[in-house]
Amino acid sequence: MKTSELQARMKAKPQEYAKESAQEEQAENVQNNPHPIEQLIARVFSARNAAHREHLKVKGAGSFAQHMALGDFYDEIVDAIDSIIETDQGMYGLIGDFSIEDVKPTNFAKFVRDEAIWIETNRDKFSKCAATLALVDDLTAIYLKTAYKLTNLA
């Protein structure tokens, strides 16, 4: 139902359409302005896909260390984001939808460090739940540990 139609019907029978209007508004809001936790989830899945792609194509000096660091990274962040989602949903209910962007970083160590900085910068926007935020801190540690490995061990 279009917004103008809904507004006209709401004037005639406001109580009948209040719930429908709120649901439509919420759906529009999620599409146009995803909640920060949905942004986090999308970014983690994008990083996971990029890490797996990079993991499969590394070669040359230090490639075994890179291969292992990237494999650990994409395995660990999937488990970490799953725990974050389930914990947050336990407190607040189901999350909204999100889109996964296809990222192809040219310097993966820098990419992972930059993502860790973004997570740390936005940490308090993701949730008000202390348990969720503790898990976000664990996720940040995975990113930073991987940046260390890719920079110093590969």
N, C-alpha and C positions, 0 to 999 in steps of 0.2 A: 504494500500500500504506500502510495506517495505521501510525502509529508503534508502537502496542501489538502489532500483528501482526508487524512487523519485529523488535521486541525479542524476541518469543517465538521467532521463527525463528533469530535470531542466537544465542540460547542453545543451540539444537540444532546449528547449523552456523555458528559465528562467522566463519570465513574466507570462506565463500561470500557472506555478506551485508555484509561490511565496506565494500566499495566502494559498494554500493547505498545504504547508510546514510549514508555521507559525502556522496554526491551529493544525497540528499534533504535532509540537514542544510544543505548549501551553498545549495540552492535556497530553503529556508525563510529562511535568513539573509539572502539578497539581497532577498527580498520584504519582510522585516520591517525590515532595517537595510541599506539600500543603501550601497555603498562611497562614500566622499566624491567620487570622480571621477565616479561615476554621478549623484550629486546635482548636481555641477557641470554635467554634460552636460544633465540635465533642466532646470536653471535657465537655461542658455544657450538651449536650444530654446524655452523659455517666453518669454524676453526677445525672441528673434527673432520669434516670432509676434506678440507685443504691439507690437514696433517696426513690423512690416509693417502691422498694423492701423492704428496711429497715423499712419504715413507716408501712408496712403491717405486719411485724413480731416482732416488739418490744413488750416486756412484762416485768413484774416485777416492782420494785420500780422506780418511775420516768418515767414509760412508757407512761403515758398520755401526759406529757410535751414533750417527744421525738416524740411521734406520731404527735402532733400538730406542733412542730417545723419542722419536716421533711415534713409534708403535705404543710405547708406554703412555705417551701423552693422549693419543686418541682413545685408548682404552680407558684411562683414568677419568678423563673429562666427561665421558658418557655416564659412567657410574656416579660421578659427582653431581652432574646436572640432574640426573634422575632423582637422587636424594633430595636435592634442593626443591625440585618440583613437588615431589610427594609430601615433603614437610610443609611447604607453603600451602599446598592444597588441603592438607590436614587442618590447617588453621583457618584458611579463608575460602575454601571451596575451589572449584576447578578454574584453571587459568583460561585465558582467551586464546585465540588462534594466533599464529605468527608465520612469517615467511622466512625461508632460509636463503640467504644471498650466497652466490657462488663467488668466493674470494680466491685469488691466486697470488699470494704474497711472493715477492722476489727474494726477500730476506726473511726466512722463517723465524730466526732468533729474534729479530727486531719486531716482527709481527706479534709473536707470542708476548714479548715484553710490553708492547703497546697495548695489547688486549688486557694484560694484567693491570696496567695503569688505568685503563677505562673502567675495569671492574672495580678497582679500589676507589676511584673517583666517584663512581655512582652507587657504591655499596649500600648506603643508607636509603636510597630510593627504591631498592628492590623489594623490601619487606619491612614490616615493623616487628616481626617475629624474631626473637633473639636466636632461636634454634636454626632458623633459615639463614640468618646472617652469619652464624658460626660456620655453616656449611659453605657459604659464599667465600668465607676466608680460606677454607680448605681448598676450594676451587682456585682461588688466586695463588695459593702455594703451589699447586700443580703447574700453573702457567709459569711462575717464576723459576721453579725447579727445572722445567724444560728449557727455559731461556738460558739458565746456567749451563746445562748439559750441552746445548747446541753451540754455545759460545766458547766453552772452556774444555770440553771433552771430545768434540768432533774434529 
